[in-house]
Amino acid sequence: MTSQASTTGRITVDPAAIARNWTALAARTGAECGAVVKANAYGCGVARVAPALAAAGARTFFVATAREGIELRAVLPEAAIYVMNGAFDDARLLREARLVPFLASPAALAEWPQDAPFALAIDTGMNRIGLTVAEALAVTARPALLVSHFASADTPAHPQNAAQEAAFAKVRAAFAATPASFANSAALLTRPGAHYDLVRPGIALYGGTAADGVPPLEPAVRVEAQVIQVRAPAAGETVGYGAGETLARQSRIAILAYGYADGYPRIAGGSDDRPGAPAFVAGQATRLVGRVSMDLVAVDVTGIACERGDFVELIGPNVDLDGLARRCNTIGYELLTGLSRRAERRYGPL
Ligand SMILES: *Cc1c(COP(=O)(O)O)cnc(C)c1O
């Protein structure tokens, strides 16, 4: 899509910022630093992000599905690529693309070709995917990697973290020569004892907050939406569906070409009970007014030099991803992975 076809949302992703974040994370561990690029690199665009990470030095990548792995293999012919959701009836495809699955059940182990590499996924207490510790101890095949995943690493003081490490230690003792990987972004940043041989940061690469009390790295995504119209409703008028927000003053309202169909949360809207989510335009912080529509949203620009055609920031350096996520009862991960597929995409500095 060209910018001539705009009047739309505009998403800018900075692969160089993501690469700088990887370099900063890699400097915080003695282990190899991989990169999690599942879900299209957390919505950022894997075809642009993965080469930037590889150029920064990343050699090992993690995706969720075989399809994502095949897509990534086309971009990175040399990288080690793990498929975290494992293998099903797709062993041939995985092998052809030299993808290494996390095998998470005795059934998956039985199906997987004996001569092909795999990672042994151990459930150390999350009850998501992985063999139980007892099942893992009974495995006779030789995995290329032992992996587990923290359920509560974003809460560093949570007692589950140490309990999971203790369970993992039992399996590691039985596979003494096998390298191990446990840490997501949060554990990389807060649990240096759990780095083992290979760490798997995701969200921190993309500028999201990984753990309570740990500031995020550099923002890498800016979401802006163009002003289609500026209106001047009087005090006492209402804005949007359901007349949910009544204006307390004579106002200027900018109508933006962005909505919940762009992955912008409907709950971000304002009402008489709760101010709308933050936005930023012409150097000034402001907020949404009224409900978020499918394709449109209203922002208060009273007293702000904002005109038709201008762009308003909805997420980015001035509208913190995690602050917006908290305001919307969600997490930065969900906002990033839900980013609009119809907005214009640009890659470069924010
Ligand atoms: C998504 C994921 C990661 C990365 O987690 P972040 O919190 O984004 O750093 C690591 N390991 C597994 C198994 C995952 O599913």
The ligand as an ORCA input file, in Angstrom:
! r2SCAN-3c Opt
* xyz 0 1
  C       6.436    -16.781     24.022
  C       7.427    -17.674     24.678
  C       8.666    -17.173     25.078
  C       9.004    -15.697     25.065
  O       8.324    -15.096     26.167
  P       8.430    -13.533     26.451
  O       7.648    -13.369     27.718
  O       7.765    -12.855     25.301
  O       9.856    -13.193     26.565
  C       9.610    -18.070     25.542
  N       9.320    -19.389     25.634
  C       8.115    -19.900     25.296
  C       7.855    -21.354     25.451
  C       7.120    -19.054     24.825
  O       5.917    -19.550     24.506
*
